[in-house]
């Protein structure tokens, strides 16, 4: 009976490992997305702070924050060009 208990314990630990690894992957994705939003918000705040001298403003919303955070320099340049030509 002792070996059955040891096998069941190992199977339980393996199951716990599988469940834990399945829960960590989405959490890692959410953390990366949160960091991207924060970086994008900081970059947009800096652009709006420095652009205020020239009366230049980029709207801060989730889409622009994601674009500025995912692609920092090209994203800000494209957002700036969109702001200049569209608005």
N, C-alpha and C positions, 0 to 999 in steps of 0.2 A: 504494500500500500504506500510505502514511502516514495518509491520511484514514480508512481502515478501522480502524487502530489508535486514532486519536483518537475515533472513534465508539464503539468497544468500551470505551475508557476511560471515556467519559461514561456509557455504559450501566452499566458496573460501579460507578461512583460513585453513580448513581441507585439501583441495587440495594442498595448499602451503606447509603444514606440510608433506604430503605424498611425494611430489616432493623433498623437502629438505632432508628428511630421506633417500630417494632412492639415492641421490647424495652424502651423507656423508659416506655411507658404502664403496663404492669403493675408496674414498679418504683416508679413514682410512687404507685400505689395502695397498695403494700405499705408505703411510707414513711409515707403518711398514716395507715394503720392502726396502725403502730407508734407514731406520735406520739399517736394517740388512746388507745392502751393506756397509754402512759406518763403522759399527762395524767390519765386516769381513775385510775390507781394513786396518783398524787400527791394527787389530790383525796380519794380514799377514805382514804388515810393521814392526811390532815389532819382529816377528819371523825372518824375513829376516835381520833385523838389528842385532839381537843377533846371528843368524845363520851365519852371514858373518864371524865371528871369526873362525868357523869350516868349512868354504866354503860350507855352506848349504843354498839352495835357493829354495823357493816355488814360482812358477809362480803366478803372480797377474792378474787374469782375472775375468769376472763376475761369472763364475761357482765356482771358488775357493773362491771368496769373499762371495758368497751366502752360501757355505758350512761352511766356517769359522764363518760367522755371525749367521747362524741358529743353528749350534751346535758348540759352541766355543771350548771347550777342546777336545771332541771326533772328531770334524771336523778337527781341526789342527793336531791331532795325525794321523788320517787317511790320510790327505794330506801329512804329513811328511813321513808316511810309503809308500804311493804311489810314492813319489819322490825318496825315497831310493831304492825301489825294481824295479820300472818300468824304471826310467831314469837312 
